[in-house]
Amino acid sequence: MTTLKHKRGSTAHLLSILLDIATNTTQLAGLLRQAKSGLGGYQREAHHTIFTKNHQFSHK
């Protein structure tokens, strides 16, 4: 009986942790979305530059 009780307790604990992570991820996603809309063009340009550099580097 104790093992079952312990298991249920740890499952609830795990669920609360997952819920925390989900909440934080949602908040983070919101922040990222705001940052992306603010940096939109610049970020795309930078990403393209990095990708191009990496591409050239891998072919050397």
N, C-alpha and C positions, 0 to 999 in steps of 0.2 A: 504493500500500500504506500509506503513512504517513497519508493522509487517513482511510482506513478504521480504522486503529489509533487515530488521534486521536478519531474519531467514537465508537468503542467506549468509549474512556476517558472522554469527556465524558458519554456515556450512563450509564456506571457512576457517575460523579460526580453526575449529576442524580438517579439512583435513590437514592443515599445521602442526598442532600439531602431528597428526597421522603420517605424513610424517617424521617429526623430530624423533619421537619414532622409526619408521621403520629404519631410517638411523642409529640411535644410536644402535639399536638392531643388525643391520647388522655388524656394526663395532665391537660391543661387541662379536658377534658370531665369527667373524674373530679372535679376540684376544683370545677368549676361545679355538678356534681350534688350534691356535699356542701354547697356554699353554698346551693343552691336548697332542699334539704331543710331546712336550718337557717333560711333566711329565707323559706321558702315563702309563708306567709300575708302577711307584710309586703310581699314583692316583688309579689305579685299585686295587693295593694291599691294600691301605688305605681304599678304599671303601669296600672291602671284609671284612677287619678287623672290621670296624664300623658295617657292616651289621651283622656279626657273633656275636659281642658283644650285639647288640640290640636284636638279636634273642634269645640269652641265657638269657638276662635280662627279656624279656617278658615271658619266661617260668618259671622263678623263683617263 
